[in-house]
Amino acid sequence: MRSQTLLRRASYFALLLACFCTSAAAAGGDDAPPAWLRQAAVTSAPAYDREVPGVVLYDEERISIGADGRIMRTVQYAVRILNRNGRNAARAIEHYETDSSKVREMRAWLIRSTGEIKRFGKDETSDVAVGGNDLYVESRARMISGVDQSDAGSVFGYEATTEEKSYFAQIEYGFQARSAFDGRLPVLVSRLVLTLPAGWTASSITFNHSNIEPSISGSTYTWELRNLAPIDPEPASPEVTNIAPRLAINYSSSSAASAGSRSFFKWTDVSRWYTELSDAQAAPNAAITAKARELTASARTEFEKIAAIGRYVQNLQYVSIQIGIGRFQPHTASEVFARSYGDCKDKAILMRSMLKAINLESYPVLIFSGDPAYVREEWASPTQFNHCIIAVKVSNETKAATVVQHATLGRLLIFDATDDNTPVGDLPSHEQNSFALIAAGDTGALLRMPQISPDDNHQERNIEVQLAADGSITAQVSERSTGQAAASERSMFRALPRPDYSKVIETWITEGAAGAVLSKIAPTDSMSQNRFALDVAFTAPHYGQVMNNSLLIFKPAVVSRRNLLPLTAAARKHPIILKAHAYSETARFVLPANFTVDETPDAVKIETSFGSYITSFEIKNDQLLFTRTLVVRDATIPVAQYATVRNFFERIRAAEQAPVVLAKK
């Protein structure tokens, strides 16, 4: 279900190992690079920061649309390696689908810094499956790797021609998307040339850049950008696809539809198309109906019925089985039920079928998983989506943070049956507040997904500490997480073998209490309540520092929060993306009998539009009570306000490093 640009990004690391495994024998003959590559290789580039690994010298993609809807793509690409790390950019990767496209030709060259030229042979070209969960392995990639042969100053270039079938009269193009390092490399020239049959026309929308007008010659359109800067990684920054310039293109003619390319002009067009494609697949058979009734037999409420079916579908094995138009079409619900596996759209179709069997109406929801800001409202296109979830029509009796209001369909509960760490009533954080399409025929619409409040994404920690006169401590930590905080803990707990999980917890504790020895690690997962508990007990021999045999100094923040945001750079280039969450801690210290509190840090209270932080200290009955509370709201903060955000988190760090001083009586 991914566009070509997205597929490049999503598959890059999956292909990394395969690229390294491709051996490269010495090329024979005198196969010289083509003129475009020779010219690119001598192009001068600006001086970049020493950490920039490479620079794309030339990136041109030519797309020719035939009157029969077939597409021919020709790529010419050259990159200069600037340092040792940049060698990873010396690779050619072209994706294709075995049932609808093929790579007709791929050639690559390496021009070393010494001037020596190597052409890669056919025996150095690999063809690998893309994605480890594909059952029929129809998504593949042709690759050539020059990583091992490259060094600083080398220029790697390739050209490839791919033929494919067009499902949609739409094209998405990223001006920096082809480069390695997640599309962060600087680019000197990036160009898209689109040639249409006579009488066809194209229009474009530009994202992340001022409008890029094409030059037009007959039925050929050319969009070009030059001297694109590197995209530096920064903490809490937007995804590269929301920084790097990209194009959304529609093309059309009176004969485009007859050529098999579907056109979309508004979101109801996309809704109608997907409804036609998927609705019939949701018909329940007798086995599905019986199972749905069995699952909900003891459910007392509408929500409990939905949750019971949701848990069942979540537990089905995820296997990607790409079939049908543009990889969007699900299998029939009966097939998914019989096989007990499927991908996101298969899980959604089975859940819809089971809900239908107990007279609950639902709709597929097309969404982009991984970046809530990716989908743009102004371009009606199914290629903006890479995931399918579900919206269940609910009555007023059902209360949940994931209910949205649709103008015609009413109250809809949103649920992702593919995420097995997030139960009904919650939504993965990377899908919250994003645009998603409710596919409901003529009444379908692009809606904002719910944004869960920090109160429903909360971690509460209680710590009991016995502090001895020599500075040693005996401590018990009790954490209770809800919402996506619980989902995060649950995900780590399920993903790691128990010894590895225990090692992660031990590392977290010892970062705050050096030399700690753990005697208890007890996680408890309550998936149905969307809660996760963790209890830890430990001792640390030298937590407090004894000074002159009269003072005992220690930090009341014994262990760190696990979602620290390191905004330490003096300047910043991109907006700050904050995700809603809340954290509270109460730490009770039983003080040694012969000491009294001499000094505590000042209480802190910070209030901003995007968050708040409060600390307090209380001394009572030879005990010290320390509390801290952090609330962060979902926000995108412009670069101009970076100093305010950095100051907020710096004050928090300072408060959590401030010590308490005890004096001997």
C-alpha positions as CSV (number, residue, x, y, z in Angstrom):
1,M,0.0,0.0,0.0
2,R,3.0,2.3,-0.1
3,S,3.9,4.7,-2.9
4,Q,7.3,4.3,-4.5
5,T,8.8,7.1,-2.4
6,L,7.6,5.6,0.8
7,L,8.7,2.1,-0.2
8,R,12.2,3.4,-0.7
9,R,12.3,4.8,2.8
10,A,10.6,1.9,4.5
11,S,12.7,-0.8,2.8
12,Y,16.1,0.9,3.0
13,F,17.3,-0.7,6.2
14,A,15.7,-4.1,5.4
15,L,18.0,-4.2,2.4
16,L,21.1,-3.1,4.2
17,L,22.3,-6.5,5.1
18,A,21.6,-7.9,1.7
19,C,23.7,-5.0,0.2
20,F,26.7,-5.9,2.3
21,C,26.4,-9.5,1.4
22,T,26.7,-8.6,-2.3
23,S,30.3,-9.4,-3.4
24,A,32.0,-7.2,-5.9
25,A,34.5,-8.7,-8.2
26,A,36.8,-6.6,-10.4
27,A,35.1,-5.3,-13.5
28,G,36.7,-6.2,-16.8
29,G,36.9,-4.3,-20.0
30,D,36.9,-0.6,-20.6
31,D,33.2,0.2,-19.9
32,A,33.3,4.0,-19.4
33,P,30.7,5.8,-17.4
34,P,28.0,7.6,-19.5
35,A,28.5,11.3,-20.2
36,W,26.0,12.5,-17.6
37,L,27.9,10.6,-14.8
38,R,31.3,11.9,-16.0
39,Q,30.0,15.4,-16.0
40,A,28.4,15.0,-12.5
41,A,31.7,13.6,-11.1
42,V,33.6,16.8,-11.8
43,T,30.9,19.1,-10.4
44,S,32.1,21.1,-7.5
45,A,30.0,21.2,-4.3
46,P,29.8,23.6,-1.4
47,A,31.8,23.0,1.8
48,Y,29.5,21.1,4.2
49,D,29.9,20.3,7.9
50,R,32.4,17.5,8.4
51,E,29.7,15.2,9.7
52,V,27.8,15.3,6.3
53,P,28.6,11.9,4.8
54,G,27.9,12.6,1.2
55,V,26.4,14.8,-1.4
56,V,24.0,13.9,-4.3
57,L,25.5,15.4,-7.4
58,Y,22.8,14.5,-9.8
59,D,19.3,12.9,-9.4
60,E,17.1,12.8,-12.5
61,E,14.0,10.7,-12.9
62,R,12.2,10.5,-16.2
63,I,8.7,9.1,-16.3
64,S,6.9,8.4,-19.5
65,I,3.2,7.5,-19.4
66,G,1.9,5.4,-22.3
67,A,-1.6,5.7,-23.7
68,D,-2.2,2.2,-22.4
69,G,-1.4,3.3,-18.8
70,R,2.1,1.7,-18.7
71,I,4.8,3.7,-17.1
72,M,8.5,3.7,-18.0
73,R,10.8,5.2,-15.4
74,T,14.5,6.0,-16.0
75,V,16.7,7.0,-13.1
76,Q,20.1,8.7,-13.3
77,Y,21.8,9.1,-9.9
78,A,25.3,10.1,-8.7
79,V,26.6,10.6,-5.2
80,R,30.0,11.7,-3.9
81,I,31.3,10.1,-0.7
82,L,32.6,12.7,1.7
83,N,33.8,10.6,4.6
84,R,34.0,6.9,5.7
85,N,30.5,6.8,7.0
86,G,29.3,8.1,3.6
87,R,30.3,4.8,1.9
88,N,26.8,3.5,2.8
89,A,25.4,5.9,0.1
90,A,27.2,4.0,-2.6
91,R,24.4,1.7,-3.5
92,A,21.7,1.4,-6.2
93,I,18.2,0.2,-5.2
94,E,15.2,0.0,-7.5
95,H,11.9,-1.5,-6.3
96,Y,9.4,-3.5,-8.3
97,E,6.4,-5.7,-7.9
98,T,6.6,-9.1,-9.6
99,D,3.0,-9.0,-10.9
100,S,2.9,-5.5,-12.2
101,S,6.5,-4.2,-12.8
102,K,10.0,-5.2,-13.7
103,V,13.5,-3.6,-13.8
104,R,14.5,-3.7,-17.4
105,E,18.0,-2.5,-16.9
106,M,20.4,-1.4,-14.1
107,R,24.0,-0.3,-14.5
108,A,26.4,1.2,-12.0
109,W,29.9,2.7,-11.9
110,L,32.4,3.8,-9.3
111,I,34.8,6.6,-10.0
112,R,37.4,6.4,-7.3
113,S,39.3,9.4,-5.9
114,T,42.4,8.1,-7.8
115,G,40.5,8.4,-11.1
116,E,40.2,4.6,-11.5
117,I,36.9,3.6,-12.9
118,K,35.0,0.4,-12.1
119,R,31.8,-0.8,-13.8
120,F,29.7,-3.3,-11.8
121,G,28.9,-6.5,-13.7
122,K,25.7,-8.5,-13.8
123,D,27.2,-10.9,-11.2
124,E,27.3,-8.0,-8.8
125,T,23.6,-7.3,-9.1
126,S,21.3,-8.7,-6.4
127,D,17.6,-9.3,-6.4
128,V,16.0,-9.6,-3.0
129,A,12.6,-9.8,-1.4
130,V,11.4,-6.6,0.4
131,G,9.9,-7.2,3.9
132,G,10.2,-10.3,6.1
133,N,6.5,-10.9,6.5
134,D,5.5,-11.1,2.9
135,L,3.9,-14.5,2.2
136,Y,4.1,-14.4,-1.6
137,V,7.2,-12.1,-1.7
138,E,5.9,-10.0,-4.6
139,S,7.7,-6.8,-3.5
140,R,11.3,-7.1,-4.6
141,A,14.3,-4.9,-5.2
142,R,17.2,-4.9,-7.6
143,M,20.5,-3.8,-6.0
144,I,24.1,-3.0,-6.7
145,S,26.4,-2.1,-3.8
146,G,29.7,-0.2,-4.0
147,V,30.1,0.2,-0.3
148,D,33.2,-1.9,0.1
149,Q,35.0,-0.4,-2.8
150,S,34.2,3.3,-2.0
151,D,36.3,5.8,-0.1
152,A,36.2,9.5,0.6
153,G,36.1,11.3,-2.7
154,S,34.7,8.4,-4.7
155,V,31.6,9.0,-6.9
156,F,29.1,6.2,-7.2
157,G,26.5,6.5,-10.0
158,Y,23.9,4.3,-11.6
159,E,21.1,4.4,-14.1
160,A,18.1,2.1,-14.2
161,T,14.9,1.6,-16.3
162,T,11.8,0.2,-14.8
163,E,8.5,-0.6,-16.4
164,E,5.3,-0.8,-14.4
165,K,1.5,-0.7,-14.6
166,S,-0.3,2.5,-13.5
167,Y,-3.1,2.0,-11.0
168,F,-3.7,5.7,-10.2
169,A,-3.2,8.8,-12.4
170,Q,-1.0,10.2,-9.7
171,I,2.7,10.5,-8.9
172,E,4.5,11.3,-5.7
173,Y,8.1,12.6,-6.0
174,G,10.6,13.5,-3.2
175,F,13.5,15.7,-4.3
176,Q,15.8,14.2,-1.7
177,A,14.0,10.8,-1.1
178,R,16.3,8.7,-3.3
179,S,19.4,9.4,-1.2
180,A,20.7,7.2,1.6
181,F,20.7,8.3,5.3
182,D,16.9,8.6,5.3
183,G,16.9,11.2,2.5
184,R,19.0,13.7,4.6
185,L,21.9,14.2,2.1
186,P,22.4,17.5,0.3
187,V,21.4,17.5,-3.4
188,L,23.0,19.7,-6.1
189,V,20.4,18.8,-8.8
190,S,17.1,17.0,-8.4
191,R,14.8,16.8,-11.4
192,L,11.6,15.0,-12.4
193,V,10.6,14.9,-16.1
194,L,7.1,13.7,-16.9
195,T,6.1,12.9,-20.4
196,L,2.4,12.3,-21.1
197,P,0.6,11.2,-24.3
198,A,-0.5,14.0,-26.5
199,G,-3.6,15.8,-25.1
200,W,-3.0,14.7,-21.5
201,T,-2.3,17.3,-18.8
202,A,-0.7,17.4,-15.4
203,S,-1.0,19.6,-12.3
204,S,1.1,19.5,-9.1
205,I,1.1,20.5,-5.5
206,T,4.3,21.3,-3.6
207,F,4.9,20.3,0.0
208,N,7.6,21.6,2.3
209,H,8.7,24.3,-0.2
210,S,7.4,27.3,-2.0
211,N,5.4,26.3,-5.1
212,I,7.6,24.7,-7.8
213,E,6.2,25.5,-11.2
214,P,7.1,23.1,-14.0
215,S,8.6,24.1,-17.3
216,I,6.3,22.7,-20.0
217,S,7.2,21.7,-23.5
218,G,4.3,20.1,-25.4
219,S,3.2,17.2,-23.1
220,T,6.5,17.1,-21.2
221,Y,6.6,18.6,-17.7
222,T,9.9,19.3,-15.8
223,W,10.2,20.1,-12.1
224,E,13.7,20.9,-10.8
225,L,15.4,22.1,-7.6
226,R,19.1,22.8,-7.0
227,N,21.4,23.2,-4.1
228,L,19.2,21.5,-1.4
229,A,20.9,21.7,2.0
230,P,21.6,18.6,4.2
231,I,18.8,17.8,6.7
232,D,20.5,17.5,10.1
233,P,19.0,15.1,12.6
234,E,17.6,16.9,15.7
235,P,15.8,15.5,18.7
236,A,12.0,15.8,18.5
237,S,12.1,17.1,14.9
238,P,9.6,16.5,12.1
239,E,10.1,13.4,9.9
240,V,12.2,14.0,6.8
241,T,9.1,13.8,4.6
242,N,7.8,16.9,6.3
243,I,11.1,18.8,5.8
244,A,12.4,17.8,2.4
245,P,10.6,19.2,-0.7
246,R,8.2,16.8,-2.4
247,L,5.6,16.9,-5.2
248,A,2.1,15.5,-5.5
249,I,1.1,15.2,-9.2
250,N,-2.2,14.4,-10.9
251,Y,-2.4,13.7,-14.6
252,S,-5.5,13.2,-16.6
253,S,-7.2,13.1,-20.0
254,S,-10.5,11.8,-21.4
255,S,-8.8,8.5,-22.1
256,A,-6.9,8.1,-18.8
257,A,-9.6,6.1,-17.2
258,S,-9.9,3.7,-20.1
259,A,-6.1,3.1,-19.8
260,G,-6.8,1.7,-16.3
261,S,-5.5,4.7,-14.2
262,R,-8.0,5.9,-11.6
263,S,-8.3,9.6,-11.0
264,F,-9.2,11.3,-7.8
265,F,-10.3,14.9,-7.4
266,K,-11.7,14.9,-3.9
267,W,-11.7,12.7,-0.8
268,T,-15.1,11.2,-1.5
269,D,-13.7,9.9,-4.7
270,V,-11.1,8.0,-2.8
271,S,-13.7,6.8,-0.2
272,R,-16.1,5.6,-2.9
273,W,-13.2,3.7,-4.7
274,Y,-12.1,1.9,-1.5
275,T,-15.6,1.1,-0.5
276,E,-16.2,-0.5,-3.8
277,L,-12.9,-2.4,-3.5
278,S,-13.4,-3.7,0.1
279,D,-17.0,-3.8,1.2
280,A,-17.9,-7.1,-0.4
281,Q,-14.9,-8.7,1.3
282,A,-16.4,-8.1,4.7
283,A,-19.5,-10.5,4.3
284,P,-19.6,-12.9,7.3
285,N,-20.1,-16.6,6.8
286,A,-21.6,-19.0,9.3
287,A,-18.3,-19.8,11.0
288,I,-17.5,-16.1,11.5
289,T,-20.9,-15.4,12.9
290,A,-20.6,-18.3,15.3
291,K,-17.2,-17.1,16.5
292,A,-18.4,-13.5,16.9
293,R,-21.3,-14.7,19.1
294,E,-19.0,-16.9,21.1
295,L,-16.5,-14.1,21.8
296,T,-19.2,-11.7,22.9
297,A,-21.5,-14.1,24.8
298,S,-20.5,-12.7,28.2
299,A,-20.1,-9.1,27.1
300,R,-22.5,-6.8,28.9
301,T,-21.9,-3.5,26.9
302,E,-21.3,-2.4,23.4
303,F,-17.7,-1.5,24.3
304,E,-17.1,-4.9,25.8
305,K,-18.3,-6.6,22.6
306,I,-16.0,-4.5,20.5
307,A,-13.1,-5.1,22.8
308,A,-13.6,-8.9,22.8
309,I,-13.6,-9.0,19.0
310,G,-10.7,-6.6,18.9
311,R,-8.5,-8.8,21.2
312,Y,-9.3,-11.8,19.0
313,V,-8.2,-10.1,15.8
314,Q,-5.1,-8.6,17.4
315,N,-3.9,-12.0,18.3
316,L,-4.0,-13.2,14.7
317,Q,-0.5,-13.6,13.2
318,Y,0.5,-10.6,11.1
319,V,1.6,-11.7,7.6
320,S,1.7,-9.3,4.6
321,I,-0.2,-10.7,1.6
322,Q,-0.3,-8.1,-1.1
323,I,-3.0,-8.6,-3.7
324,G,-5.3,-6.6,-5.9
325,I,-5.3,-3.0,-7.1
326,G,-2.4,-1.1,-5.8
327,R,-1.9,-3.5,-3.0
328,F,-5.0,-2.1,-1.3
329,Q,-7.5,-4.9,-1.7
330,P,-8.0,-7.2,1.4
331,H,-8.8,-10.9,1.2
332,T,-12.3,-12.0,2.0
333,A,-13.1,-12.2,5.7
334,S,-13.8,-15.9,5.4
335,E,-10.3,-16.5,4.0
336,V,-8.6,-14.5,6.8
337,F,-10.7,-16.3,9.4
338,A,-9.9,-19.7,8.0
339,R,-6.1,-19.0,7.8
340,S,-5.8,-17.1,11.1
341,Y,-3.3,-14.6,9.6
342,G,-3.3,-11.5,7.5
343,D,-2.0,-8.0,7.2
344,C,-3.5,-4.7,8.4
345,K,-6.3,-4.6,5.8
346,D,-7.1,-8.3,6.3
347,K,-7.4,-7.8,10.1
348,A,-9.6,-4.8,9.5
349,I,-11.9,-6.7,7.1
350,L,-12.2,-9.6,9.5
351,M,-13.1,-7.4,12.4
352,R,-15.7,-5.6,10.3
353,S,-17.2,-8.9,9.4
354,M,-17.4,-10.1,13.0
355,L,-18.9,-6.8,14.1
356,K,-21.4,-7.1,11.3
357,A,-22.4,-10.6,12.5
358,I,-23.5,-9.0,15.9
359,N,-25.2,-6.0,14.2
360,L,-22.5,-3.4,14.7
361,E,-21.6,-1.3,11.7
362,S,-18.0,-0.3,10.9
363,Y,-15.8,1.2,8.2
364,P,-12.2,0.8,7.0
365,V,-9.9,3.7,7.8
366,L,-6.9,4.5,5.6
367,I,-4.1,6.1,7.6
368,F,-0.4,6.8,7.4
369,S,1.4,4.8,10.2
370,G,4.5,6.4,11.5
371,D,4.1,10.2,11.1
372,P,0.9,12.0,12.1
373,A,1.8,15.0,9.9
374,Y,2.4,13.0,6.7
375,V,-1.1,13.1,5.0
376,R,-1.9,16.4,3.4
377,E,-5.6,17.4,3.2
378,E,-5.1,19.2,-0.1
379,W,-4.2,16.1,-2.1
380,A,-6.9,13.5,-2.4
381,S,-4.9,10.3,-3.0
382,P,-4.8,6.8,-1.6
383,T,-1.0,6.8,-2.1
384,Q,-0.7,8.9,1.0
385,F,-1.7,6.0,3.1
386,N,0.3,2.9,4.2
387,H,-2.0,1.3,6.8
388,C,-5.6,0.3,7.4
389,I,-7.4,0.4,10.7
390,I,-11.1,0.5,11.6
391,A,-13.9,2.9,12.7
392,V,-16.8,1.3,14.6
393,K,-20.1,3.1,14.8
394,V,-21.1,3.4,18.5
395,S,-24.0,4.7,20.5
396,N,-23.9,7.3,23.2
397,E,-23.4,4.6,25.8
398,T,-19.8,4.0,24.7
399,K,-17.3,6.4,26.2
400,A,-13.7,6.3,25.0
401,A,-11.0,8.7,24.3
402,T,-10.8,7.3,20.7
403,V,-14.3,8.3,19.7
404,V,-14.6,10.9,16.9
405,Q,-17.6,12.6,15.5
406,H,-18.5,12.3,11.8
407,A,-21.1,14.7,10.4
408,T,-23.2,12.0,8.8
409,L,-22.1,8.7,10.4
410,G,-22.2,9.9,14.0
411,R,-19.9,8.7,16.7
412,L,-17.0,6.4,15.5
413,L,-14.6,4.5,17.7
414,I,-11.2,4.3,16.1
415,F,-9.1,1.1,16.6
416,D,-5.9,-0.4,15.2
417,A,-6.2,-4.2,15.2
418,T,-2.6,-4.6,13.9
419,D,-1.0,-3.0,17.0
420,D,-1.1,-5.8,19.5
421,N,0.2,-3.5,22.3
422,T,-2.8,-1.1,22.2
423,P,-6.2,-2.3,23.2
424,V,-9.6,-1.0,22.1
425,G,-10.1,2.5,23.6
426,D,-6.6,3.7,22.8
427,L,-4.7,4.5,19.7
428,P,-1.0,4.3,18.9
429,S,0.7,7.6,19.5
430,H,2.1,7.8,15.9
431,E,-1.5,7.7,14.5
432,Q,-3.1,10.2,16.9
433,N,-4.0,13.6,15.5
434,S,-3.3,12.5,12.0
435,F,-5.6,12.8,9.0
436,A,-7.2,9.5,8.0
437,L,-9.9,8.6,5.5
438,I,-13.1,7.0,6.7
439,A,-14.0,4.9,3.7
440,A,-17.8,5.0,3.7
441,G,-18.8,5.5,0.0
442,D,-20.3,8.9,-0.7
443,T,-20.4,9.8,3.0
444,G,-16.7,9.1,3.6
445,A,-14.5,11.9,4.7
446,L,-10.9,12.8,5.8
447,L,-11.0,13.2,9.5
448,R,-8.6,14.1,12.3
449,M,-7.9,11.1,14.4
450,P,-8.3,11.6,18.2
451,Q,-5.6,13.1,20.3
452,I,-5.4,11.3,23.6
453,S,-4.9,13.7,26.6
454,P,-1.8,13.4,28.8
455,D,-4.1,12.2,31.7
456,D,-4.8,9.1,29.6
457,N,-1.1,8.5,28.8
458,H,0.3,8.6,32.3
459,Q,3.1,7.0,34.3
460,E,2.9,7.2,38.1
461,R,5.9,6.2,40.2
462,N,6.2,5.7,44.0
463,I,9.6,5.1,45.7
464,E,10.2,4.1,49.2
465,V,13.9,4.7,50.3
466,Q,15.6,3.7,53.5
467,L,18.7,6.0,53.7
468,A,21.6,4.9,56.0
469,A,24.1,7.1,57.8
470,D,26.9,5.8,55.4
471,G,24.9,6.9,52.3
472,S,23.7,3.5,51.3
473,I,20.1,3.0,50.4
474,T,17.5,0.2,50.2
475,A,14.7,1.1,47.8
476,Q,11.5,-0.1,46.3
477,V,10.2,1.4,43.1
478,S,6.6,0.9,42.0
479,E,5.5,2.1,38.6
480,R,2.0,2.2,37.2
481,S,1.5,3.1,33.6
482,T,-1.6,3.7,31.5
483,G,-2.4,4.4,27.9
484,Q,0.5,4.7,25.5
485,A,2.9,4.8,28.4
486,A,1.7,1.3,29.2
487,A,1.8,0.3,25.5
488,S,5.5,1.4,25.4
489,E,6.4,-0.6,28.5
490,R,4.3,-3.6,27.2
491,S,6.1,-3.5,23.8
492,M,9.5,-3.6,25.4
493,F,8.5,-6.4,27.8
494,R,7.1,-8.5,25.0
495,A,9.9,-7.9,22.5
496,L,12.8,-8.9,24.7
497,P,13.8,-12.2,26.2
498,R,13.4,-12.0,30.0
499,P,17.2,-11.8,30.7
500,D,17.5,-8.9,28.2
501,Y,14.5,-7.1,29.7
502,S,16.0,-7.4,33.2
503,K,19.2,-6.0,31.9
504,V,17.4,-2.9,30.5
505,I,15.8,-2.3,33.9
506,E,19.1,-2.9,35.7
507,T,20.8,-0.3,33.4
508,W,18.0,2.2,34.0
509,I,18.3,1.8,37.8
510,T,22.1,2.0,37.9
511,E,22.2,5.1,35.8
512,G,20.6,6.9,38.8
513,A,22.0,4.8,41.6
514,A,25.5,3.7,40.7
515,G,26.5,0.3,41.9
516,A,22.9,-0.7,42.6
517,V,22.2,-4.4,43.1
518,L,18.6,-5.5,42.1
519,S,16.8,-8.1,44.1
520,K,13.4,-7.9,42.4
521,I,12.1,-7.1,38.9
522,A,8.4,-7.8,38.7
523,P,6.5,-6.7,35.6
524,T,2.7,-7.2,35.4
525,D,0.9,-6.6,32.1
526,S,-2.8,-5.9,32.2
527,M,-3.6,-5.5,28.5
528,S,-7.4,-5.5,28.8
529,Q,-7.2,-2.5,31.2
530,N,-4.4,-0.9,29.2
531,R,-2.2,-0.9,32.2
532,F,1.3,-2.0,33.0
533,A,3.0,-2.3,36.4
534,L,6.6,-2.7,37.3
535,D,8.0,-3.3,40.8
536,V,11.7,-3.1,41.4
537,A,13.7,-3.5,44.7
538,F,17.4,-2.7,45.0
539,T,20.2,-1.6,47.2
540,A,23.0,0.9,46.4
541,P,26.1,1.1,48.7
542,H,27.2,4.7,48.1
543,Y,24.1,6.6,46.9
544,G,24.6,9.5,49.4
545,Q,27.9,11.2,49.8
546,V,29.3,11.7,53.3
547,M,31.2,15.0,53.7
548,N,33.6,15.8,56.7
549,N,31.8,13.1,58.7
550,S,29.0,15.7,59.4
551,L,27.1,16.1,56.2
552,L,25.2,13.6,54.0
553,I,24.3,14.8,50.5
554,F,22.0,12.9,48.0
555,K,19.7,13.5,45.0
556,P,16.0,13.0,45.8
557,A,15.4,12.1,42.1
558,V,16.7,8.6,42.5
559,V,16.0,7.2,39.1
560,S,15.5,9.0,35.8
561,R,12.3,9.5,33.7
562,R,12.7,7.2,30.7
563,N,11.4,9.8,28.1
564,L,14.0,12.5,28.6
565,L,14.3,15.0,25.7
566,P,17.9,16.2,25.2
567,L,17.5,19.7,23.8
568,T,21.0,20.9,24.5
569,A,22.1,22.5,21.1
570,A,22.4,26.2,21.2
571,A,20.5,26.6,17.9
572,R,18.0,24.7,15.9
573,K,16.8,24.4,12.2
574,H,13.5,22.6,12.5
575,P,10.3,22.8,14.6
576,I,10.0,20.9,17.9
577,I,7.4,18.1,17.9
578,L,6.2,17.3,21.4
579,K,4.0,14.3,22.2
580,A,1.4,14.4,25.0
581,H,2.3,12.5,28.1
582,A,2.2,12.9,31.9
583,Y,4.4,11.7,34.7
584,S,4.2,11.9,38.5
585,E,6.5,10.6,41.2
586,T,6.4,10.5,45.0
587,A,9.6,9.5,46.7
588,R,9.6,8.9,50.5
589,F,13.0,8.9,52.2
590,V,13.3,7.5,55.7
591,L,16.3,9.5,57.1
592,P,19.0,8.1,59.3
593,A,18.3,8.7,63.0
594,N,21.3,10.9,63.8
595,F,20.7,13.3,60.8
596,T,18.4,16.2,60.2
597,V,17.5,18.1,57.0
598,D,19.8,21.1,56.6
599,E,18.9,22.2,53.1
600,T,16.5,21.2,50.3
601,P,16.4,22.6,46.8
602,D,13.8,25.3,46.1
603,A,10.5,24.0,44.9
604,V,10.0,24.5,41.2
605,K,6.9,25.5,39.3
606,I,7.1,26.0,35.5
607,E,4.0,26.7,33.4
608,T,4.1,27.0,29.6
609,S,1.6,26.6,26.8
610,F,3.1,23.2,25.9
611,G,3.7,21.8,29.4
612,S,4.2,22.2,33.1
613,Y,6.6,20.9,35.8
614,I,6.2,21.1,39.6
615,T,8.3,19.8,42.5
616,S,7.8,20.0,46.2
617,F,9.5,18.9,49.5
618,E,7.9,18.1,52.8
619,I,9.7,17.1,56.0
620,K,7.7,15.2,58.6
621,N,8.6,12.6,61.3
622,D,12.2,12.1,60.2
623,Q,11.0,11.5,56.7
624,L,11.5,13.6,53.5
625,L,8.7,13.5,50.9
626,F,9.8,14.6,47.4
627,T,7.2,14.9,44.6
628,R,7.6,15.8,40.9
629,T,5.0,16.1,38.2
630,L,5.5,16.7,34.5
631,V,2.7,17.2,31.9
632,V,3.6,17.7,28.2
633,R,0.9,18.6,25.7
634,D,0.9,17.6,22.0
635,A,2.4,20.6,20.2
636,T,4.4,21.7,17.2
637,I,6.6,24.6,18.2
638,P,8.3,26.8,15.7
639,V,12.1,27.3,15.6
640,A,11.7,30.9,16.8
641,Q,10.5,29.6,20.2
642,Y,13.3,27.0,20.6
643,A,14.9,28.9,23.4
644,T,11.7,28.8,25.4
645,V,11.4,25.0,25.0
646,R,15.1,24.4,25.7
647,N,14.9,26.5,28.8
648,F,11.8,24.5,30.0
649,F,13.7,21.2,29.8
650,E,17.0,22.6,31.1
651,R,15.2,23.8,34.2
652,I,13.7,20.4,34.7
653,R,17.1,18.7,34.3
654,A,18.6,21.2,36.8
655,A,15.8,20.6,39.3
656,E,16.3,16.8,39.1
657,Q,20.1,17.1,39.7
658,A,19.7,19.4,42.8
659,P,20.8,17.7,46.0
660,V,19.4,17.5,49.5
661,V,21.8,18.2,52.4
662,L,21.5,16.4,55.7
663,A,23.5,17.5,58.8
664,K,24.5,15.3,61.7
665,K,22.6,16.2,64.9
